[in-house]
C-alpha cells in the first residue's frame, strides 16, 4: 500500500460521537472498509486491523463487527446463504511478502450461535520479490457466469486477478493470476451491461487531510482485461477515469465497494482519509453510484437547501395547490418604443402570497415552474436519528414555512401546516443510477409496501411503487 | 511505491472464543530469480541506434546510480523543492554533456557511476535498477540522459512523462517539463508545451526523485495529432 505508517487500531481511534451531515454518523471510523454486506436486517463492513462496523439502518454506524485474522483491507460477499470474507494477512509489509486468505461464516452477527468462521484458506501469495504485494483483496461473483474473481495488490508492482471456486472459496485449480493494473491499490471488480469494471485507488493514504487518495476505473469486455480508461489508456499504463475524489471537507476517498440496493439504486462505499468535521479521522462514506455513458461516477452527498422538485415525466414542478398570484413585471408590449430606464423586477416573496393560502392541509400539485414561493421546497435533515443506506431521513417544507410534505394513508401526498416528525413526513432521498432522484416516505400508514413519490398525470402527484424504468417515478432536484 | 506499513493491529477480536487464531504467513516459496542482476529487467548497453518502443516510449537511457536523499514522504516535492534540489545535486550544469557508460561522477560526497541500459518494458523501472545494484530503493534521486536522433526537423511535438514521484526534463538544455508532487507513473501524465526536435541529435536530460514507493518513469514524444513519434532513433551518444 502506498501508505504512511499507522500505529494503532483504527477502531481505537473512535472516541467521541460527532454529528456530521456530510458523512455517516455514529462512530463510523474505519480504514479500508469492505463492501457493505447485509445480514439479517443489519449492515456490516470490515476494516483494516480486524473488526469493523455494524449499522441497523445503513446511516448510523458503530463498531462491533468481528473479523479474525488481523491484516488489512478485507472484502466480503454473500454467496448463497453464506458469507465469504477475504483479507490480506499483512498490512502491506515492507518486505512485500503477503498472503490473501478467505473464510466463510453462516452469519455476520457476532451474537448469533451460528457465528463461527471457517479456517482461513490461502488463495494468493506474494514472495517478497515478485512485482506484487498480496494485500487489498476485492471480490466479485460474476452475475452472468457465476464465476468468482479476486483482484488484489498494491503499488508494489501489479494488481492481479485470479479465479476462486465459489463453492469452496479456494483458488480454482490451475488458475494463474493475471496482471491487470499498476500504480494503484484497493481494487474491486464490478460487472454491468457486458462490461467488467476494475475500480482502484490512486494517490497516497494515511496522511490525514494531506492524503491524496482517489478512486479511478477502467473497463474491459473480458474479466482478465485489458482494462482501458475513457481515453483508451490501459490500467497497466496507469490509466484510470476518475470516479470519486475529495469533496469539501471529506478528503481522500479510497477503497471502493459496490452495493446494488435494487434496480436503479446503487451505492458505493469508501472510506475518506479524513473527515474534517470529525477530527480529520478516517471515516466510512456511502455515496450514490451513478452510471453515465457506461462509466461509474460517484453521486454527490445530498445537500440541504431549497430546491425546485421537478418531475422527470413532464418537467413540471411539485407545488402547493394554491392560486397563482400575479406579480409585478407585466408585459410592456412588443415592438413599441420604450425609453423607460431598465431596472430589476423584484421576485415574488413568500410574504406576498402566503396570507392567501389556506391554513389547514393543502393538496400538492405539479405545475409549470414559475419560480414562485409555492413551488420552492427546503429539504433538510429531519430531527430524527434514523436513516437508510447512506443517508438520513429528510423533512421537505415549503421554503420559509413549516408546511411539510406528507404521505397520506390512502397513498396520496398533501402538505400539512406544520412538520411533526411523523413517519409519513420523513422522506428518503436516493439519487438513482441515471442521476435523477427517488423520493420515498419513511412509511405510509396501512400501505403494507414501499411507495415513492410519483407522477400520476403531468399535474398530479401521488404515491406509487417505484419503477426505475418509468419517468413517473423520478424527480430532478434543482437548487435555487 | 509501497511504503512502510501498518499493522500493529492485533485486535482483541482474535481472542474471541471459538475463533481461529490469527494465521501467520504461510510458507511462501520464492517464485523467481532473486539475484541482483541488471539483465533481468534491462538489456546492457549496445552500440548503434534503436527505435523507440511500439508506442513510442524511450526505453534506452544512461542512468546514474541513485543519489541518496533523506525523504520521509513524497508530498514534499513542491516545484520549489525539486527545482532547488535538482540544481544543488546536479552532476553537471552543461546540459550538452552526454556521459559514457561506466563514467564516474561525484555529487556531494557520493561517488556515482553511469550505466547505459535499455528497459525491457515501456517504462523504466528504477526500483529494479536499485535492486540490481543492491542499492537502497527509497529516498533516491536519479539523473538520466539519452540522445534522440531525428531524421528531419519535427515541429509541434510534445514530450510526455509519467513518474513516481517527481521529476524534471530538459530537451537540448531547455526545461521542457516539471512533474511536481506525489505522482504515480501514469502514461502521458504531463506533456510539454509544443517543442521542436531538430534534425540530428537532441539531448534529453531527466532528474527524478522519490521517497517511499517504486521509483519508475516513462517518456515519449507525441505528434500534433497526439500520436506517438516513432520515426526517431535513440542512442547513448
Interface residues (C-beta under 8 A of the other chain):
Chain A: X1 X2 X3 X4 X5 X6 X7 X8 X9 X10 X11 X48 X49 X50 X51 X66 X67 X68 X69 X70 X71 X72 X89 X90 X91 X92 X93 X94 X96 X97 X98 X99 X101 X103 X110 X116 X117 X119 X120 X122 X125 X126 X127 X128 X129 X130 X133 X154 X155 X156 X157 X182 X183 X184 X202 X203 X204 X206 X207 X210 X212 X233 X237 X238 X239 X240
Chain B: X1 X2 X3 X4 X5 X6 X7 X8 X9 X10 X11 X13 X14 X16 X18 X19 X20 X21 X22 X23 X24 X25 X26 X28 X29 X30 X31 X32 X34 X73 X74 X75 X122 X162 X164 X182 X184 X185 X186 X187 X188 X189 X212 X213 X214 X216 X218
